[in-house]
Each structure stands twice: as structure tokens, then as C-alpha cells.
Amino acid sequence: MHISDRARVVRTDDFILGDKYLKEIYKNLYGRLGDVVKSRQDHGAIIEIGSGPGLVKLFVKGVITTDIDAAVSPDLCVDAAYLPFPDGSITGILMKDSLHHLPDVERFLNEAQRVLIDDGIIAIIDPYWGFLARFVYKYLHQEKYDASFPTWSFDSSSPWDSNQALSFLILRRDRDKLDRQWPIFEVEEHCPLLGPSFLLSGGVSRRTFIPGSWLKRVFEWENRRGKWLDPFRFEYLYCLRKRLVTTR
């Protein structure tokens, strides 16, 4: 690991925690993922794929952090397409904005199916495909959003390569493929998250000068709104639950 890489990770970590708005959205989003798996914490290990600087540990107890980039110092340096865990040993897999970075999501789903216990769950927060999100991700965001891409896989030379339309492809355009090839998974769609405050903030990489304290109040207001605000949200929470295998 280069010293500059480690310094970059530390700066990102400190920047998020030092900004009232960014810290609040990380707390909220990780809290929602934690709520999905909290009833399973006594039944096996819970891991996060693509943990980055490991902020999950501040908001969800007992999570094993994994990342393909050793520079972020995860608990385990792991390629999500080749999970180093025994069959049926994992009770929950958390993924916050990491699924769309996997260049071979089909291989990951096969691995997740293998390592999860029966009734184990993959809890995912990934880019949404609502009206505003599609426009911003496609034309204003530094990562690619390609809803017409023919497959769920893409060439990758960096952990930051991605297709932010991946969850749309899986849940909407190609849902029949998901149900046909992975019938072991039951899909649970929860809700869109994170409204226009995210656009106003510029996110982590392009943070604007709008004060975090003000954006935090906007974010809290957004969270009290109903479904009418959903077309203007940026993230989506859903789960893939491994069905119970019954034997006669």
C-alpha cells in the first residue's frame, strides 16, 4: 500500500465524519442496512462487500469489512466473485453503493448463494432509477450509468469502474433472468432513499459549499415526506433473501 493511498483513505474518512450532512446520511443508510440484518446477528457472520474506509463499524455492530482494495485496510481483502468463506457460513451481506462496482455480478450471486445460510440475506443500497436520479447519474455524475448495456458484466481495470444502472437492470429490465437463474433468492423491495439534498451537497467527491448543518435539516425533512418525493430520490434499498430449503 502506498502512503499516499492510505492518506487519501484517512482524509475521506475524516471528511465524511467531519461534515454534519455526510455523517448523517451515512448513519441513516447504514442504519437501514443494519435494521434488515439485526435479527440475524446471532446466527452467523455478517460481512460488508466494498467497505471502503469501514464506516459501517460506527453504525452496525459486529460487521466484518471486506474490500478488493487493500489500501482501505479492510478486515479481509476479498474479491466478491471469489468469497473465501465456507458454504452456509454467512448470515448477512451488506452492500452500500458497491453492487454496481462488481464487474461480474453473476459470479457474485453464485458465491453469495453458496456462502449464505438458509434465510440469509443480501441487503443492498444502490443507485436508484427515478426521474431525477437517471438524469444526474447519466449526465452529471463521474461514474457511468448505462441502462441499455446488454449484460450485467463489464470490463474493469479499477475498483471504481461501474455501471450505476445495474440494480435497474437486475430488478426491472431483466427481472425474469434473476428469477430464472437464481430462484433460491426471494426479492424484497423496500424503498427509494436520499432526496434532492444529495444533489445540492455534491456528494463526497464534489462537495459544494452549502453548509452541512443546513443540508442535514433538508435531509431530515426529506425523510418525513411520503411517496410523492420518490421520483426525486437517488438510492434504493432492496434485499435478496435466500429461501429456506425444505427436505421431505
Salt bridges, closest charged atoms under 4 A:
ASP19 OD2 - ARG207 NE 2.93
GLU24 OE1 - LYS216 NZ 3.99
ASP35 OD1 - LYS38 NZ 3.94
ASP75 OD2 - LYS57 NZ 2.94
ASP87 OD1 - ARG114 NH1 2.80
ASP97 OD2 - LYS96 NZ 3.04
GLU106 OE2 - LYS177 NZ 2.78
GLU111 OE1 - ARG107 NH2 3.97
GLU111 OE1 - ARG114 NE 3.07
ASP119 OD2 - ARG40 NH2 3.38
ASP119 OD1 - ARG241 NH1 3.58
ASP126 OD1 - HIS100 ND1 2.82
GLU143 OE1 - HIS100 NE2 3.16
GLU143 OE1 - HIS101 NE2 3.60
ASP174 OD2 - ARG173 NH2 2.96
ASP179 OD1 - ARG175 NE 3.24
GLU188 OE1 - HIS190 NE2 3.99
GLU188 OE2 - ARG241 NE 2.36
GLU189 OE1 - ARG172 NH2 2.88
GLU189 OE2 - ARG175 NH1 3.47
ASP230 OD1 - ARG233 NE 3.15
